[in-house]
Amino acid sequence: MTSRVIFFFLLLFTLTPWASPPLALVLGLGFGLAFTNPFLSPTRRAQQILLQLSVVGLGFGMKLQQVLHAGRAGFLYTAIGIAFALAVGMSLGRALRVKSTPAFLISAGTAICGGSAIAAVGPIAQADDHEMAVSLGTVFILNSVALLIFPAIGVALHLTQSQFGLWSALAIHDTSSVVGASAKYGAEALAIATTVKLARALWIVPLCLGTAALKHARARIKWPWFILFFVLAAVANSYLPQARQFYGAAYALGKIGLTVTLFLIGSGVSLATLKEVGAKPMIQGVVLWMIVAITSLAMIRYGFAAI
């Protein structure tokens, strides 16, 4: 009973102006580690739906020209980054003697969009429940760390809004933490990060098709339709100014929804999750993530990648 009361109290707090995406994640992690989430299955389903709705809401605060420019500029870096992360991740997995399936899932989650990529490609790769849990646990833990430390690193390195937005989109696993970190950094960073990250998420489709071909399996792909609605929201904001008040409200709700989503994600990380991951998959995930983050940051800092 106590855990339920605390859960609802914290959930209500994330709806207030005093909550922010990083704070919501910290509160969720604290709750998940101190208690057992009494609503684990419902919150996991809710966070997926709420994240997609929040991303669409954020689209109402962006201009189509901004979205198209960031999408075009980030396409090449995304393609190179995905190929690089998959190759390095699988090499690390072999070196650490991580089983091939979780090694592939961790690599895919780091390369594309965290838990969403793992959830999409896992059944096609014929991953069992334990392999899925280990891979998701590894990515979720690192994803949470990234949201908390990336804004501070960006400030320390004096990254511009556009530099930070591109870096977070290329180096943070899940869309939720990319949006949360960039929203903390600034409006321009948020626009660039969200657009490039969503373009990166589209690579789930060819990854699933390629995995199915290698596994000789029938691919049942979950198309990320919410990305289309995000673009349509930007179109409406750019060319239909009559509903400006609605757009502002939708954008504000999107930011609130993101904050709630991060609390729900954090509340799903428990001590059992940490134990189940184990040392080798976690080492693979940490080393791969650091290589991707440092490499992409160096490219951005020295002008090889820019928006």
C-alpha positions in Angstrom: 0.0 0.0 0.0 2.8 2.4 0.9 4.6 1.9 -2.4 1.3 2.6 -4.3 0.7 5.9 -2.4 4.3 7.0 -3.0 4.1 6.0 -6.7 0.9 8.1 -7.2 2.3 11.0 -5.2 5.5 11.1 -7.4 3.5 10.7 -10.5 1.3 13.7 -9.7 4.4 15.7 -8.9 5.7 15.1 -12.5 2.6 17.0 -13.7 3.6 20.1 -11.8 5.8 23.0 -13.1 8.5 22.1 -10.6 9.3 18.8 -12.3 11.8 18.5 -15.2 12.7 15.4 -17.3 16.0 14.7 -15.5 14.3 15.1 -12.1 11.5 12.9 -13.1 13.9 10.2 -14.2 15.8 10.5 -10.9 12.6 10.2 -8.9 11.6 7.2 -11.0 14.9 5.5 -10.5 14.8 6.2 -6.8 11.4 4.7 -6.5 12.2 1.6 -8.6 15.4 0.8 -6.6 13.7 1.4 -3.2 10.4 -0.3 -3.9 8.9 -2.8 -6.4 6.8 -1.0 -9.0 3.3 -2.2 -8.2 2.1 -1.3 -11.7 5.0 -2.6 -13.7 3.2 -4.0 -16.7 0.7 -1.2 -17.1 3.4 1.5 -16.8 5.5 -0.2 -19.5 2.6 -0.2 -21.9 1.7 3.4 -20.9 5.2 4.8 -21.3 5.4 3.6 -25.0 2.0 5.2 -25.9 2.7 8.4 -23.9 6.2 8.8 -25.4 4.7 8.7 -28.9 2.0 11.2 -28.1 4.5 13.5 -26.4 6.7 13.4 -29.5 3.8 14.4 -31.7 2.9 17.2 -29.3 6.4 18.5 -29.5 6.1 18.6 -33.3 3.5 21.4 -32.9 6.3 23.6 -31.6 8.6 23.1 -34.6 8.7 24.5 -38.1 8.7 22.1 -41.1 11.8 23.8 -42.7 13.7 23.2 -39.4 12.6 19.5 -39.4 13.5 19.0 -43.1 16.9 20.7 -42.7 17.9 18.7 -39.6 16.6 15.5 -41.1 18.6 15.9 -44.3 21.8 17.0 -42.6 21.6 14.2 -40.0 20.9 11.4 -42.5 24.5 10.7 -43.5 25.8 10.9 -39.9 23.1 8.6 -38.8 23.8 6.0 -41.5 27.5 6.0 -40.7 26.9 6.0 -37.0 24.6 3.0 -37.1 27.0 0.9 -39.3 29.9 1.9 -37.0 28.0 1.0 -33.8 26.8 -2.4 -35.0 30.2 -3.4 -36.2 32.0 -2.3 -33.0 29.3 -3.7 -30.8 29.4 -7.2 -32.3 33.3 -7.1 -32.2 33.1 -6.2 -28.5 30.5 -8.9 -27.9 32.8 -11.6 -29.4 35.8 -10.2 -27.4 33.9 -10.4 -24.1 32.3 -13.7 -25.0 28.8 -12.3 -24.7 26.2 -14.6 -26.4 25.6 -13.6 -30.0 21.9 -12.7 -29.6 22.1 -10.3 -26.6 25.3 -8.9 -28.1 23.4 -8.1 -31.3 20.5 -6.7 -29.4 22.7 -4.4 -27.3 24.5 -3.3 -30.4 21.2 -2.6 -32.2 19.8 -0.7 -29.2 22.9 1.5 -29.0 23.0 2.0 -32.8 19.4 3.0 -33.4 16.9 3.8 -30.6 17.4 1.7 -27.5 14.5 -0.3 -26.2 12.3 0.3 -29.3 14.9 -1.3 -31.6 15.4 -4.2 -29.2 11.7 -4.8 -28.9 11.3 -4.7 -32.7 14.2 -6.9 -33.7 14.3 -9.2 -30.7 11.5 -11.6 -31.8 12.9 -11.7 -35.3 16.3 -12.6 -33.9 14.6 -15.4 -31.9 15.7 -14.0 -28.6 14.3 -15.6 -25.5 12.9 -13.8 -22.5 16.2 -13.8 -20.6 18.1 -12.4 -23.6 15.5 -9.7 -24.1 15.6 -8.8 -20.4 19.4 -8.5 -20.3 19.5 -6.4 -23.4 16.7 -4.1 -22.4 18.1 -3.7 -18.9 21.6 -2.8 -20.2 20.3 -0.2 -22.6 17.8 1.3 -20.1 20.4 1.8 -17.4 22.8 3.5 -19.7 20.0 5.5 -21.3 19.1 6.9 -17.8 22.7 7.8 -17.1 23.0 9.6 -20.4 20.0 11.8 -19.8 21.5 12.9 -16.4 25.1 13.6 -17.5 24.9 14.8 -21.1 23.6 18.3 -20.4 26.3 18.9 -17.9 29.0 17.7 -20.3 27.5 19.9 -23.0 27.8 23.0 -20.7 31.3 22.0 -19.6 32.5 21.7 -23.3 30.6 24.9 -24.3 28.7 23.0 -27.0 26.3 25.2 -29.1 22.6 24.4 -29.2 23.0 22.7 -32.6 26.1 20.8 -31.6 24.4 19.4 -28.5 21.2 18.5 -30.3 23.1 16.5 -32.9 25.3 14.9 -30.4 22.5 13.8 -28.1 20.5 12.4 -31.1 23.6 10.3 -32.2 24.8 9.2 -28.9 21.9 8.6 -26.5 19.9 5.4 -26.8 16.2 6.1 -26.4 14.1 8.8 -27.9 12.7 9.7 -24.4 16.2 10.6 -23.0 17.3 12.3 -26.2 14.3 14.6 -26.0 14.7 15.0 -22.2 18.4 15.9 -22.4 18.0 18.3 -25.3 14.9 20.0 -23.8 17.0 20.7 -20.7 19.7 22.3 -23.0 17.5 24.6 -25.0 14.8 25.0 -27.7 17.1 24.8 -30.7 18.8 21.7 -29.3 15.4 20.1 -28.8 14.3 20.7 -32.4 17.5 19.3 -33.9 17.7 16.3 -31.5 14.1 15.3 -31.9 14.2 15.4 -35.7 17.6 13.6 -36.1 16.6 11.0 -33.5 13.3 10.2 -35.2 15.1 9.9 -38.6 17.4 7.5 -36.8 14.5 5.5 -35.5 13.3 4.8 -39.1 16.3 2.5 -39.5 14.4 0.0 -37.4 12.7 -1.1 -40.6 15.8 -2.0 -42.6 17.4 -3.6 -39.5 14.3 -5.8 -39.1 14.3 -6.8 -42.7 18.0 -7.5 -42.7 17.8 -9.6 -39.5 14.8 -11.6 -41.0 16.8 -12.3 -44.1 19.8 -13.6 -42.1 17.6 -15.6 -39.8 15.3 -16.8 -42.6 12.3 -15.6 -40.6 9.2 -13.7 -41.5 9.5 -10.2 -40.3 6.6 -8.6 -38.5 7.6 -5.0 -38.4 6.1 -2.4 -36.1 6.1 0.7 -38.3 6.9 3.9 -36.3 3.8 5.8 -37.5 4.1 8.4 -34.8 7.1 9.9 -36.8 4.7 10.7 -39.6 2.3 12.5 -37.2 5.3 14.4 -35.8 6.0 15.8 -39.3 2.4 16.5 -39.9 2.3 18.5 -36.6 5.3 20.6 -37.8 3.4 21.1 -41.2 0.4 22.4 -39.3 2.4 24.7 -37.2 4.2 26.1 -40.3 1.3 26.6 -42.6 -1.9 26.7 -40.6 -1.4 29.6 -38.1 -5.1 30.0 -37.3 -4.8 27.3 -34.5 -1.8 28.8 -32.9 -3.3 28.5 -29.4 -3.9 24.8 -29.9 -0.4 24.3 -31.1 1.0 26.0 -28.0 -1.1 23.8 -25.7 -0.2 20.6 -27.6 3.5 21.5 -27.3 3.2 22.2 -23.6 1.3 18.9 -23.1 4.1 17.1 -25.0 6.7 18.4 -22.6 4.6 17.3 -19.6 4.0 13.9 -21.2 7.7 13.5 -21.7 8.4 14.2 -18.1 5.8 11.7 -17.0 7.2 9.1 -19.4 10.7 9.4 -17.9 9.4 8.9 -14.4 7.6 5.7 -15.6 10.8 4.5 -17.3 12.8 5.1 -14.2 10.3 3.3 -12.0 10.8 0.2 -14.0 14.5 -0.2 -13.2 14.9 -2.3 -10.1 17.7 -4.1 -8.2 16.5 -7.3 -9.9 17.1 -5.7 -13.3 20.7 -4.7 -12.3 21.4 -8.3 -11.1 19.9 -9.9 -14.2 22.0 -7.9 -16.6 25.3 -9.3 -15.4 28.9 -8.0 -15.9 29.8 -8.9 -19.5 26.7 -7.5 -21.3 27.0 -4.4 -19.2 30.7 -4.0 -20.0 29.8 -4.4 -23.7 27.1 -1.8 -23.5 29.2 0.7 -21.5 32.3 0.4 -23.7 30.2 0.6 -26.9 28.3 3.6 -25.7 31.5 5.4 -24.7 33.0 4.8 -28.1 29.9 6.0 -29.9 29.6 9.1 -27.7 33.2 10.1 -27.9 33.5 9.5 -31.6 30.4 11.4 -32.5 31.4 14.3 -30.1 34.8 14.5 -31.7 33.2 14.6 -35.2 30.9 17.4 -34.1 33.5 19.4 -32.2 36.0 19.3 -35.1 33.5 20.2 -37.8 33.1 16.8 -39.5 29.4 16.7 -38.5 27.2 19.8 -38.4 23.6 20.9 -38.7 
